[in-house]
Amino acid sequence: MEEDDIFSRIGNGVQMDSKIVQPFQKSFLQVQNILDQNRLLINEINQNHESKIPDNLTRNVGLIRELNNNIRRVVDLYADLSNSFTKSMEISSEGDSAGTTKSDGRGGQKRIRSN
């Protein structure tokens, strides 16, 4: 399954509007970039620790601070993702329960006109 398919299908095969999906994709990419940075930071911290060179050990203080800040950013991004997902599901279920929208088969919503 392609990445676009994963993000455009949520739950029981419900199509999500790309306006909803794009912010999620952006946030997941931000998280992945931070995690990649963390991997590099951890490798450098380990190398500095193993070297036992005083300057390298001193440098680790700043690297560990950067790592901690990155972890906080990831936690914040996941919290924002969770809130956004909850809001999008509430909006989606409100439209479904009101009977005013239906899927147009292309991931968007169509307005149903009442007579």
C-alpha positions in Angstrom: 0.0 0.0 0.0 1.4 3.4 -0.9 1.8 6.2 1.6 -0.9 8.3 0.0 -3.3 5.3 0.3 -2.5 5.0 4.0 -3.2 8.6 4.7 -6.3 8.9 2.5 -8.0 5.8 4.0 -8.8 5.9 7.7 -11.0 3.6 9.8 -13.3 1.4 7.8 -12.1 2.5 4.3 -13.6 6.0 4.8 -12.1 8.4 2.3 -10.6 11.5 3.9 -10.5 14.9 2.1 -7.0 15.8 1.1 -7.4 19.1 3.0 -7.6 17.0 6.2 -4.9 14.5 5.3 -2.2 17.0 4.2 -1.6 18.5 7.7 -1.3 15.0 9.1 1.3 14.1 6.4 3.2 17.3 7.1 3.3 16.6 10.9 4.4 13.0 10.4 7.2 14.2 8.1 8.3 16.8 10.8 8.3 14.0 13.4 10.3 11.7 11.1 12.9 14.5 10.5 13.3 15.2 14.2 13.7 11.5 14.9 16.4 11.3 12.2 18.1 14.2 13.9 17.9 12.4 17.2 19.5 9.3 15.8 22.5 11.4 14.7 22.6 13.2 18.0 22.6 9.9 19.9 25.4 8.5 17.8 27.5 11.6 18.3 26.8 11.6 22.1 27.9 7.9 22.3 31.1 8.6 20.3 31.9 11.5 22.5 31.3 9.5 25.6 33.4 6.6 24.4 36.3 9.0 23.5 36.5 10.2 27.1 38.0 13.4 25.8 37.1 16.3 28.1 36.1 18.7 25.3 33.8 16.0 23.8 32.2 15.2 27.1 31.6 18.9 27.6 30.0 19.1 24.2 27.7 16.3 25.2 25.9 18.6 27.6 24.7 20.8 24.7 23.9 17.7 22.5 21.8 16.2 25.3 19.9 19.5 25.8 19.2 19.5 22.0 18.1 15.9 22.2 15.7 16.7 25.1 14.3 19.7 23.2 13.7 17.5 20.1 11.9 15.0 22.2 9.6 17.7 23.6 8.9 18.9 20.0 8.0 15.3 19.0 5.6 15.0 22.0 4.0 18.4 21.1 3.6 17.4 17.5 2.0 14.1 18.5 -0.3 16.0 20.9 -1.3 18.4 18.1 -1.8 15.4 15.7 -4.1 13.7 18.3 -6.2 16.9 18.8 -6.4 17.5 15.0 -7.4 13.9 14.4 -10.1 14.0 17.1 -11.5 17.3 15.7 -11.5 16.0 12.1 -13.3 12.8 13.3 -15.9 14.9 15.2 -16.5 17.1 12.2 -16.8 14.0 10.0 -19.2 12.2 12.3 -21.3 15.3 12.7 -21.8 15.5 9.0 -22.6 11.8 8.8 -25.1 11.9 11.7 -26.9 14.9 10.4 -27.4 13.1 7.1 -26.3 16.2 5.2 -23.2 14.8 3.5 -22.1 11.7 1.7 -19.0 10.5 0.1 -18.6 11.3 -3.6 -16.2 8.4 -4.0 -13.2 10.6 -4.6 -12.3 11.3 -1.0 -14.4 14.5 -0.7 -17.9 15.2 0.6 -21.0 16.2 -1.4 -23.9 18.3 0.0 -27.2 16.5 -0.2 -30.1 18.8 -1.0 -33.3 18.3 0.8 -36.6 18.7 -1.1 
